Every structure is written in C-alpha cells, then in structure tokens.
Amino acid sequence: MLGKCITNVRNNVPLVHNITNYVTVNDVANVLLACGGSPIMSDEPDDVEDITTICGGLNINIGTLNKSSIEGMFLAGKKANELGHVVLLDPVGAGASALRTNTAVKLMDEIKFDVIRGNISEIKTLALGSGTTKGVDADVADAVTEESLDSAVAFVKELAAKTGSIIAITGAIDLVADSERCFVIRNGRPEMGKITGTGCQLSGMMTGFLVANPDNKLEAAAAAVCTMGLAGEIGWSRMQEGDGNSTYRNRIIDAIFNMDEETLDNGAKFEIK
C-alpha cells in the first residue's frame, strides 16, 4: 500500500526547495537524494522565488531563524502557493521562543501548507498559538502514549480540519492525519533521538514524497514517516561494536538509499484510526 509511494519518488525524482536550518542542511540534502529526490537549498530573499518556481515542492524549517531567512520563507511560500506547489512547514522549536512561535503562527496565517510536521509540543504550540518546549525536543508531559492515543488522534484530526493541512506528529508513536483518517505508526528506534536532525531529514523527504504522489498525499506523508522509522530500525540492526551516533546517522541514510517498495510494505507498522 505505502511502498508504491517510494517507487513513485524514485521514478519522478521530485525537485524540492528547502529553506531549512544550518544544523542539518547537509543531511536533509543527502536524505532527499537517498530516497530518489533532488534537493535545492536557498533562503536568500532575492533568490527564493526563482528557485521555488523551478521546484515541485517547498520545505520550510524554522530551526535557525534570522530576519533574512524569515523574509525568504514568506516570499517562497506565497510563490509556491501561487504555483500550486506542495508546501510543508516544520516548526522546529515553536514554543521555545517568541520569535519561533510568532513566525510559525504568522506563516500558517499567510501560507497554505499541505503538511505541518513536528513533535507533539511544537504542534500543540501551533494549535494554541503559544506553548513550551524543551529546546527543540518534545516536553515529556506531551508524549503520545498508548494511554493518550485516542485523545491525541482526535486532536490531530481536529487540527487538520481547522488548518486544512495534513498534520504529522512524530515521536515514539507517530500520527499522520487529515480530518477523517489518522495513520498510527510504530516504526523507529529510541536511539534515533540521539542524532540531530532526523525530524528535519523527514520533512525534506516527506515533501518529496508528496510531490511524487499528488493524488495520495496522506498516504505519501505516512509512507515517508514509515520509511524514516524503518530505516532507523534497519540501520540500528547493522551497528557494530564501537559504532556511535555518527555511524548510526550514516546507516539510516544508507537504509533509505536501499529502501524499496517490498521492504517498505513488509516493514511498515501502522494502523488507521
């Protein structure tokens, strides 16, 4: 079911414009290449409209904001909307500072996003317009657990209906929802949290998946989440004595590079609520 989505990415080679943070920009580019897409990075206001015009999708990540990149985000987002391109928002650290929170809320007010992807604390911040996060990590009090799952599913469906966007919350249990259906995904490894940028990488890859699967955007978003989580499982299974988080990052990217339709269909762990 979901495996076809990665085949479509490899067949279509979607070109994705990333306005992302400088902590993870190289890994975002490499993951897009690994899954079969093609990345372009640009946040200069004088450059972004031309760049986003030639791409099929735009990934906006607010992880390291400055006044110039913020201006670039709004210019590129509005141009992408005008052209009918896929647009994704990754509100990294929303709730940690007024600048991040206010920028993310204003972006949502002025730009139509196909997907909003973040951790539960970031997404709750956007839903409320304010909140708290532990840096760029989810507050443990917000975690999606088996006990809180039903209420979390109801929350993401309601937010999807309110925003008109697919909402993707990633954590120990991942939720990917529109207003009617929610994929509950249980792929991944806790050790992925020891690598900076797996969420940023996922946002870039997810944008590519949506560009390549325009008629099945919810399934494409879920497939991207399953791909990243499954790659985390495969990468971890190949760790050797003496390997650490740097090796693990490379093994995850390699697992995405080698992911195919059959592997994804056989390894994806999800239910739909």
Summary of the structure (lengths in Angstrom):
residues: 273
radius of gyration: 16.8
end to end distance: 16.2
largest distance: 51.5
contacts: 1028
relative contact order: 0.16
helix: 55%
strand: 15%
